[in-house]
Amino acid sequence: MTTRKAIRGPTEDEVRRLLPACARGWENQEEEFEFWFAADEAGAATGAAKGWIEGKLPDGLKGTFLRNGPGVTEVYGTPLKHPIDGDGMVCALSFSNGGVHFRSRYVRSRSHEDEKRARRMLYPGQMGSRPPKGGGKPKKAWRDPSHTNVFYWGGKLLTCHEYALPHALHPGSLETVGRDGLNGTLDLRTLSDPRPSGGYFRPLWTDPLAVAREGERVPAHN
């Protein structure tokens, strides 16, 4: 019989040291970025890069690491009740020929673009965030943050959320192409977290038969 060591909780010192750094993941991001990392600290001092590479990258490292998550904690001055109501920001960290490039872009969902034009919060969030009173009649539809996931499938870069259609993004620039219903296979018109199964992605919250038909034509990209 084997026994497993219990996972200990963080010490008070670890909490004091690590919590500020972890909390930065929820900072409000008003800007989108695009830059190459400098080869060393001296190169970053020129101001052309936002950071530099420490150490040496593995030979042959090539590809792109993608992350998606809430990018704002407020909408034009209106604080969100929970960060999960914030619009999705996709970040891409690309490695090529010994260089590292970073790019971030917001998902241009309908709620994001409407609020950008109005310069105020218009859509309520399902985590309790509400538009301010006195700013006109709020929208009846929920805001569409599209921040739950990002993945490459069937030749498309897709972002998704639990109660809305996914959005297709340009794989290189990360610019939003538009909402994508995966050839009509999303019977509930929503997509959350895809799961690999038998060489194909099986998205949650879909019509299983329709996804199976789509899966026969579009294999997963690993």
Sequence and secondary structure as in RCSB ss.txt:
>XXXX:A:sequence
MTTRKAIRGPTEDEVRRLLPACARGWENQEEEFEFWFAADEAGAATGAAKGWIEGKLPDGLKGTFLRNGPGVTEV
YGTPLKHPIDGDGMVCALSFSNGGVHFRSRYVRSRSHEDEKRARRMLYPGQMGSRPPKGGGKPKKAWRDPSHTNV
FYWGGKLLTCHEYALPHALHPGSLETVGRDGLNGTLDLRTLSDPRPSGGYFRPLWTDPLAVAREGERVPAHN
>XXXX:A:secstr
           HHHHHHHHHHHHGGGS      EEE BSSHHHHTTSS S B  S   TT  EEEEEEEE  SEE
TTEE SSGGGS EEEEEEEEETTEEEEEEEE   HHHHHHHHHTS  S  TTS    TTSS   SS      SEE
EEETTEEEEEETTEEEEEE TTT  EEEE  TTTT TTS B  EEEETTEEEESSS HHHHHHHHHH  B  
